């Protein structure tokens, strides 16, 4: 685990599977499941657009915080780029590459990850949040 600005926040009941990597600042809500081999990586770790400098010698880009809201499940081998927000109640499919924000209660898959379904209908979301006690 490495967080460039030392921003690391975990809510209650956060589970990481084996061999996960965190290489960015991160905020994780409560009741979050993260499968094995998931990587949270910096989007701007290596600048490649600095004229007269090699990638090796270039400065790092701006660091961004990754946020996982409550009740999220991230599947095996997913890669999440820094700066994205994964909305409450969402599911990230195994092997997905998440490069943009994920809406609440979305199921996303693919490279790059795209919404493939909603986890619940609007009525079911309302009932779920009443029971779960969404903040």
Backbone bond lengths (Angstrom), bond angles and torsions (degrees), N, CA, C in turn:
res aa  C-N    CA-C-N  psi(-1)  N-CA   C-N-CA  omega(-1)  CA-C   N-CA-C  phi
1 X - - - 1.442 - - 1.523 108.09 -
2 X 1.333 115.16 133.83 1.455 122.15 176.20 1.518 108.22 -145.84
3 X 1.316 117.24 127.25 1.458 123.05 178.45 1.523 107.73 -126.69
4 X 1.334 118.56 112.46 1.461 121.08 -172.34 1.521 114.56 -57.96
5 X 1.335 117.85 -33.74 1.465 121.43 179.74 1.519 112.51 -107.52
6 X 1.332 115.47 12.49 1.472 122.00 177.17 1.532 112.36 62.48
7 X 1.335 116.56 29.78 1.463 120.83 176.60 1.524 107.56 -97.39
8 X 1.329 115.75 104.37 1.460 122.59 178.95 1.518 106.68 -140.56
9 X 1.334 116.76 111.16 1.462 121.40 -178.70 1.523 108.98 -131.72
10 X 1.320 115.83 127.31 1.464 121.87 177.57 1.521 108.91 -121.83
11 X 1.343 116.31 132.65 1.452 120.91 172.66 1.523 110.25 -80.17
12 X 1.316 116.57 -173.99 1.462 121.98 177.37 1.524 110.54 -69.39
13 X 1.313 115.65 146.11 1.472 123.08 173.63 1.527 111.97 60.84
14 X 1.317 116.55 61.68 1.464 122.98 174.33 1.517 107.05 -112.12
15 X 1.327 115.66 125.73 1.464 120.39 -178.32 1.518 110.37 -120.31
16 X 1.342 116.21 127.61 1.461 122.84 173.85 1.517 108.42 -107.00
17 X 1.322 117.12 133.47 1.447 121.64 171.56 1.523 109.61 -76.55
18 X 1.332 116.81 177.83 1.459 120.19 -178.30 1.538 112.86 -67.14
19 X 1.313 114.63 150.47 1.465 124.53 172.36 1.524 114.77 63.89
20 X 1.316 118.48 27.47 1.466 120.31 175.32 1.519 109.49 -77.72
21 X 1.337 115.28 155.08 1.453 122.08 -179.36 1.527 108.51 -130.39
22 X 1.325 116.04 131.71 1.462 121.34 173.49 1.521 106.45 -120.56
23 X 1.329 116.76 115.55 1.463 123.13 -178.57 1.525 110.48 -127.39
24 X 1.341 116.02 41.08 1.455 121.52 179.11 1.523 108.23 -161.34
25 X 1.317 116.09 167.08 1.457 120.03 171.71 1.522 107.46 -69.27
26 X 1.353 116.45 142.28 1.460 118.77 -171.85 1.525 111.53 -149.90
27 X 1.327 114.40 142.50 1.468 122.81 173.29 1.527 107.05 -125.79
28 X 1.323 116.29 122.98 1.459 121.05 -178.39 1.524 108.25 -121.88
29 X 1.326 115.89 128.53 1.461 122.14 179.32 1.519 111.90 -73.49
30 X 1.315 115.71 -157.90 1.460 121.16 -176.50 1.524 111.21 -99.28
31 X 1.323 114.75 155.90 1.468 121.97 178.17 1.525 111.81 57.51
32 X 1.335 115.14 54.04 1.458 121.74 -177.90 1.521 109.44 -115.41
33 X 1.322 115.67 130.10 1.462 123.16 177.69 1.523 109.11 -108.46
34 X 1.326 115.55 127.07 1.453 121.25 178.49 1.526 106.84 -125.07
35 X 1.315 116.61 115.28 1.463 121.90 -177.13 1.526 110.83 -70.95
36 X 1.311 116.51 179.30 1.458 121.98 179.93 1.515 113.27 -69.41
37 X 1.328 114.98 155.69 1.460 123.70 175.43 1.522 114.25 59.18
38 X 1.322 117.14 27.33 1.466 121.23 175.21 1.528 107.85 -85.98
39 X 1.336 116.08 140.27 1.466 121.15 179.70 1.520 110.08 -123.81
40 X 1.319 115.37 129.85 1.453 123.36 171.74 1.521 105.11 -108.78
41 X 1.325 117.33 108.58 1.459 120.48 -169.66 1.525 111.63 -125.36
42 X 1.340 114.61 153.88 1.453 121.21 -179.88 1.514 112.43 -68.24
43 X 1.304 115.37 138.81 1.464 122.20 178.91 1.531 110.78 -81.00
44 X 1.321 117.14 -31.51 1.466 121.91 -173.70 1.521 111.82 -119.85
45 X 1.308 117.20 34.17 1.459 120.02 -175.66 1.525 113.02 -63.41
46 X 1.303 117.83 -37.60 1.461 121.28 -176.85 1.516 109.85 -128.45
47 X 1.331 116.42 115.39 1.456 121.33 176.78 1.522 108.29 -74.24
48 X 1.293 116.97 136.15 1.464 121.34 178.04 1.523 111.15 -124.28
49 X 1.344 116.42 8.16 1.462 121.41 -175.23 1.531 113.27 -111.28
50 X 1.337 117.34 18.32 1.462 121.08 -179.12 1.527 108.44 -96.40
51 X 1.322 115.47 110.39 1.461 120.78 -178.59 1.529 109.31 -66.43
52 X 1.325 115.93 134.61 1.450 121.18 178.15 1.518 114.29 87.95
53 X 1.332 117.05 0.05 1.466 121.36 177.88 1.515 108.74 -127.06
54 X 1.313 115.34 141.90 1.461 118.86 172.60 1.522 108.59 -73.80
55 X 1.301 116.96 163.24 1.463 119.94 175.50 1.528 108.96 -57.79
56 X 1.323 116.43 -40.06 1.469 121.47 179.51 1.533 111.38 -56.87
57 X 1.338 117.06 -42.68 1.466 121.79 -174.71 1.528 113.67 -91.12
58 X 1.307 118.36 -6.43 1.460 120.63 -178.02 1.526 111.11 -74.18
59 X 1.343 115.77 154.38 1.471 118.79 178.15 1.526 110.85 -72.74
60 X 1.299 114.84 164.48 1.464 119.45 174.70 1.528 108.92 -76.55
61 X 1.320 115.51 155.03 1.453 120.84 176.83 1.520 110.79 -81.58
62 X 1.315 115.50 -173.34 1.461 121.95 -179.72 1.530 109.48 -71.85
63 X 1.314 115.79 132.24 1.461 121.65 178.82 1.529 109.97 -81.04
64 X 1.314 116.80 140.28 1.458 121.57 179.92 1.526 109.70 -126.83
65 X 1.329 116.61 146.61 1.459 122.03 -178.91 1.525 109.64 -86.43
66 X 1.318 116.08 133.75 1.454 122.93 173.78 1.525 107.82 -94.06
67 X 1.340 117.00 136.77 1.461 120.97 -178.38 1.523 110.29 -125.98
68 X 1.325 115.62 128.18 1.458 122.43 170.29 1.516 106.20 -113.50
69 X 1.322 116.73 116.36 1.453 119.81 179.03 1.528 109.76 -76.02
70 X 1.325 117.85 -178.08 1.464 122.94 -177.29 1.530 112.69 -62.74
71 X 1.346 115.01 153.33 1.466 122.49 169.32 1.529 112.37 61.72
72 X 1.331 116.56 47.62 1.465 122.62 -179.33 1.517 109.20 -112.39
73 X 1.321 116.17 145.53 1.465 122.20 174.38 1.527 107.40 -125.79
74 X 1.334 115.98 123.20 1.463 121.97 178.10 1.522 107.25 -109.86
75 X 1.335 117.14 119.81 1.459 123.03 -175.02 1.513 113.92 -76.13
76 X 1.304 114.20 165.81 1.465 124.35 -175.64 1.533 112.49 -52.11
77 X 1.315 115.53 130.87 1.459 120.94 172.64 1.512 115.78 73.94
78 X 1.317 118.52 8.46 1.463 120.13 178.45 1.528 109.62 -68.70
79 X 1.335 115.54 152.26 1.459 122.96 174.91 1.521 106.89 -121.27
80 X 1.325 115.61 126.85 1.458 121.61 -179.95 1.523 107.87 -118.33
81 X 1.342 116.61 119.14 1.463 121.39 179.55 1.527 110.13 -79.13
82 X 1.316 115.50 148.51 1.464 119.84 -176.97 1.521 111.23 -63.27
83 X 1.329 113.57 153.50 1.456 120.61 177.11 1.510 114.78 91.07
84 X 1.327 118.47 -6.73 1.463 119.51 179.53 1.525 110.29 -89.24
85 X 1.325 114.29 155.91 1.457 121.92 171.02 1.511 107.60 -115.23
86 X 1.326 115.59 126.23 1.460 121.45 174.80 1.518 105.93 -101.49
87 X 1.332 114.93 113.36 1.456 121.78 -172.35 1.517 114.26 -67.23
88 X 1.310 114.44 155.91 1.466 123.47 179.91 1.526 111.16 -49.06
89 X 1.331 114.89 136.01 1.454 121.06 173.50 1.512 115.48 77.85
90 X 1.325 118.43 9.14 1.466 120.98 -174.98 1.524 112.72 -86.51
91 X 1.330 113.94 160.01 1.464 122.59 176.75 1.525 107.63 -125.02
92 X 1.337 115.62 128.97 1.463 122.03 176.64 1.524 106.37 -106.97
93 X 1.318 117.56 119.38 1.466 121.92 -176.58 1.524 111.44 -67.00
94 X 1.311 114.95 154.98 1.462 121.24 176.11 1.523 109.76 -55.48
95 X 1.321 116.34 135.63 1.455 121.64 176.19 1.512 115.94 78.17
96 X 1.320 118.58 -0.38 1.465 120.74 -179.77 1.522 110.74 -69.02
97 X 1.340 115.52 151.16 1.458 121.57 172.76 1.527 106.68 -115.82
98 X 1.319 115.72 109.48 1.461 121.98 -174.29 1.526 108.65 -95.35
99 X 1.339 115.42 111.04 1.461 121.23 -177.11 1.524 112.17 -115.06
100 X 1.346 117.45 -5.12 1.464 120.50 178.95 1.521 108.65 -142.93
101 X 1.326 115.98 166.08 1.462 121.35 -176.46 1.518 111.60 -57.24
102 X 1.329 114.74 147.47 1.468 122.63 178.88 1.525 107.11 -113.47
103 X 1.323 116.44 124.95 1.460 121.11 179.96 1.511 112.40 -66.67
104 X 1.310 115.90 157.97 1.458 121.47 179.83 1.530 111.05 -59.45
105 X 1.323 115.27 139.35 1.470 124.65 177.49 1.525 113.17 59.06
106 X 1.330 116.31 28.42 1.462 121.36 176.51 1.523 110.06 -93.18
107 X 1.305 115.61 151.56 1.458 122.68 169.12 1.520 105.29 -112.83
108 X 1.347 116.25 120.71 1.458 120.14 -178.25 1.520 110.04 -119.94
109 X 1.333 115.07 150.38 1.467 121.89 179.96 1.514 108.69 -151.91
110 X 1.339 115.14 159.97 1.456 120.50 171.54 1.512 114.68 101.17
111 X 1.350 112.66 179.78 1.460 122.38 -179.20 1.528 107.84 -131.12
112 X 1.310 119.53 104.84 1.453 126.21 -5.37 1.528 110.87 -73.05
113 X 1.330 116.07 159.44 1.468 120.89 -178.04 1.522 110.84 -64.02
114 X 1.303 114.95 135.58 1.467 123.41 176.83 1.526 108.29 -134.55
115 X 1.323 115.87 151.64 1.465 119.33 178.57 1.520 109.81 -66.02
116 X 1.335 115.66 129.45 1.462 120.85 177.73 1.521 111.49 -112.12
117 X 1.336 116.88 -18.36 1.462 120.96 179.59 1.522 108.80 -168.32
118 X 1.317 114.89 169.33 1.461 122.30 169.89 1.523 107.18 -102.97
119 X 1.301 116.63 144.89 1.461 120.80 -179.76 1.522 111.04 -69.87
120 X 1.309 117.11 -40.28 1.468 122.94 -179.47 1.526 109.87 -137.20
121 X 1.335 116.00 161.65 1.464 121.03 169.01 1.532 108.02 -73.87
122 X 1.332 117.78 169.21 1.466 121.08 179.15 1.523 111.83 -59.17
123 X 1.336 117.19 -41.42 1.470 120.47 177.72 1.525 111.04 -64.57
124 X 1.325 116.50 -41.06 1.471 120.07 178.96 1.529 111.38 -66.61
125 X 1.340 116.86 -36.50 1.467 120.19 176.64 1.523 109.86 -60.83
126 X 1.312 116.34 -45.83 1.464 120.30 -179.83 1.528 110.33 -60.06
127 X 1.333 117.58 -46.01 1.472 120.87 179.20 1.521 110.82 -63.84
128 X 1.338 116.15 -44.12 1.461 120.72 -179.62 1.535 110.49 -59.40
129 X 1.318 117.23 -44.10 1.463 120.80 -177.68 1.523 111.42 -69.60
130 X 1.338 117.79 -33.61 1.461 119.95 175.52 1.523 110.84 -63.53
131 X 1.331 116.61 -41.38 1.465 121.57 -178.99 1.520 110.46 -74.94
132 X 1.325 116.62 -46.99 1.464 123.02 -175.43 1.530 111.16 -71.06
133 X 1.310 116.91 -28.01 1.460 119.85 -178.68 1.521 111.99 79.93
134 X 1.313 116.18 48.27 1.476 120.77 -178.79 1.518 110.25 -58.42
135 X 1.315 114.03 143.82 1.471 119.63 179.22 1.504 110.50 -86.57
